[in-house]
């Protein structure tokens, strides 16, 4: 089975592109959705133990947890030590199920793919991109988004130009969904004959 990594900076259209892969029948694992599930399941008890008062009603209170860890590198590392192994286990279970189902390709949708070294798990990487002014417009249109928040998110992400330079494929979402969907289909045709890169 060929593993495609899917990534892209905030506001580039990565979620829409992930949906296009799913519509083509490709199993897609969404790392953000996995974390959301964990924050309502098996991560709750260890997070409450490490950060008392950050859970309520059997769920992690993301606001409270954020207040405890954002800007605190030591606390952030403690949180990652809890969450990362659970995310890795969920990813491995997803890949095993996709393999069992006979899927020729599976997609790992990971926002911080390059930042976390997740690209080493993939045979090829797809970066979703759009011009900076379009990205900015999309992100600032989101409810509760501010210039400061947008800047803070960008600082944590590998620059788009660097991602594009490292990518095997780029999906450009600036020309509308039909063009992007054609690019997704084209990628699936190409990976069918590409060698696997994972060691």
N, C-alpha and C positions, 0 to 999 in steps of 0.2 A: 504494500500500500504506500502511496506517495503522500508525504505530509507537507502541506502548504502552510506556511506562516502568513498570517494576514495582520497588517499593522498600518498605522497612519496617525498623524497628529490630530489633536482635537479639531472638530469642525470640518474634517476633510471628506466625510461621507463613508467612513469605515463600516458603520453599522448597516447602512443601506447596501454596501457592497457584500457584506457577510450574508445578508438576506438573499442577494442574487445568487451566491454560491449554493445556498440552501435550496433555492427554487430550481436549481439545476440538478437537485438530488444528491448534493454533496453533504455528508455529515459535518456540522460546524460546532465547535466548542467555543463558547463565548466566556473568556476569562472573567470579565466583569460580572456576568450572570452567575458564574460559579462562586465568586466571592459573596454575592448577595445571598445565595442559597446557604453558604457556610455560616453567614452572619445570622441566619435564622435556624441554624442546625448545630452541627458538631463543633463549630468554633466558639459558640456562646459560652460554654462553661470555662474553657481555658482562658478566654479573653476576660471574663469576669474575675477569674482568679488572679490574673496578672494586672488587671486595671479595674479594681472594685468600683462599682457604681456606673459602669459604662454599658450595662445591659438592663433591659426592662421588658417584662412580659415575654420572656423566653427569646428575645431578639437583642442583637447588638444595636445600641443607639449610636448611629454613625456620627451624629453631631457631637455627642459627648466624647466618643472615642477620638474623633478628630481634634477636639480641644486638647486632649491629653497628649497626643503624639505629634501633631503638626508642628514643625519647627523644633522638635526635640529628637535629635538623631538617635540618642540612646534608646528612648522609648519606642521610636519607629522600628529600630532593629529588634526589640523585644516582640513587637507585634508581628513583624515579618517572620520571626522564628516560629511563631504559632501558625500563621496563615499559609506561608509558602509550602510547607510539607503537605498540608491538606489540599491545597490547589494542585500540587504535583500529583497526588494520589488520584484526584478527580480526573485530571488530564489523562493519566495512564489508563484509568478505567474506561474513559471515553474512547481512547485509541484502540484499546483491546476490543471493545464492542464494535467499533467501526470495522476493524480487521475481520472479526467474526462474521459480520454481515456481508462481507465480500466487497465492500466499497473500494474502488480503485484509488480514490483520493479522499483525504480528510483534511479539514481546515482548522487550524488553531488560531482563533481570533484573539490576539494579545496586544492591548494598547501599548504596553511598554516592552515590546518584543526585543528590540535591540538593547534597551537599557538594562534588561534583566538577563541578557545572554540567551534568551529563548530561541534565537535564530539557529543555535547549534542543534536544536531538536528537529529542525525542519530540512526537507530536501530542497526547498526553494522558498523564497519570500516574495509576497505581493505587498507593495506599498500603495496605499490609497492617497491621492494627492489632489490639490487644487491650488490656484493662485492665492498668495497671501491675503489679498484684499477680499477675496470671496470667503476664505477661511474666517477672517476677522468678522465679516458681516454675519455669517452663519452663527458664530459663537456668541457674539454680542446680542443676537436676537433671542437667545435662550433666556427663560425666566430666571431672574436672580443673578444673572451674569453681569460682572462689572469689568472695567478695564484692568483693575488690579488683580482680580481673580484670573482673568484671561492670561495676563503676563505671568502670574505665578504658575499656571499650568504649563505654559510654553517653556519656562525655565527648566522644568523637570523633564521635558521631552527632547530627544535627539532632534536637531534641526531637520526640517523637511528635506532640504537639499542633500544632506548627508544620508538620510534614509533612502532617497531616490537613487543616490549614487551606489548604495550597497544592495539595492533590490535586484531580484531577478526579473520582476515584472512590476510595472506601474499602471494602476488604474486611475485615469484622470476623470474626476467627477464634475469637472467644470462645464462639460458640454451636454449635461443632462443624462438621465438614467438609461436611455436607449443606447447611447454610445458606451456608457460604462458596462451595460449588460453584454454588449458585443465583445468588449475587452475581456470580460470574465469568461465568456464562452471560448474565446480565442486561447486564453491561458489554459483552460481545461484540455483543449486539443493538443497544445504544445507539451504539457506535462505528461501526457499519455506516452510520449516517446523519450522523455528525459531520463537520464540515469539518476538513481537516488544518491544523495550527497552525505546522508548521515553516516557516521563511522560505525 
